[in-house]
C-alpha cells in the first residue's frame, strides 16, 4: 500500500515558496491538484512535482 504523506497548505506554501493567498487562488481556479478532506486541503507531493515540472499550468 502507498503510504505517501499528504502535504498541508502550510507545508506546500513552504515547499514551493508561495503565500497562502496565492495557494488558495490556485485551488479556487482548479489550477493545482488538491484534495479536500473535511475542511482541510491536502496535496500529494508527486502530483505537485509533476504540476511544477509541466510548467505549473
N, C-alpha and C positions, 0 to 999 in steps of 0.2 A: 504494500500500500504506500502511496506517495504521501509523505508527512511534511510537505513543504509548508513553512511558516508563512502566514499571510502578514503583509505589512499594514500598519495602521496609517492614518492620514499623517500623523507626525513623523512616522518612520519614512514614509515616501517623500514628504517635503524635504527632509534631511538628505535622503538618498539622491534625489535628482536636483536638489538645490533651488526649489521654488517655494513661494509662500503659500499659506493655506488658502487665501482668496483665489489665487491663480489655480490651485489644485481643484477647488470646488467649482470653478468656472469650467475647467476641462471635463469634470464629471457631468456637470449640467448639460454641456454641449455634446456629451457622449463621445468625446474625443479620446478618452483614456479608458482602458479596460479596468472596470471597477465592479465590485460586488457589494451589495448592501446586506448586512447581517443585522437584522433588527434596526436599530438607529445608527449603527456604525458602518462606515465604508471601509472595505478591505481590498487589498491588491495583491496579486501574485507577482513575485519578483520576475519570474521568467517572462510573463506577458508584458510587464513594464519594460524589461530589457529589449524585447522584440519590438515594442512600440517605439522605443527610443532609436533602435537600430534602423527602423524603417522611416525615420525622419519625423517621428512624433506628430503624425497627421491625424 
